[in-house]
Amino acid sequence: MVKSFAKTMVVLTLTLGAVASQATVLLIDGIEADAQSATERPKSGTTMANVEKTFGSPTQRHEAVGQPPITRWDYPTFSVYFENDRVIHAVAKR
């Protein structure tokens, strides 16, 4: 009985320790994601002209690729992807 209780306590301690360490990692990941989402970026559907008006000229413009044409503009803290002349996604840089 004592051996069984001791084994149960060891398993319980290891399990709780593993759960606690995972929670710490999740918390750190959550903070990092919050910092990225705080970066102001263009919204989907915004035109190229309005992006440039609001955020200024990009540091680099990549040529359109594929059909429909997908274009990428790079800014210091984010990149913007366009389909034709409309924003489809804006991604914060790490």
Secondary structure, DSSP 8 states (H G I E B T S, - for coil): -HHHHHHHHHHHHHHHHHHHHHHHHHHHHHHHHHHHHTS----TT-BHHHHHHHH-S-SEE---BTTTTEEEEE-SSEEEEEETTEEEEEEE--
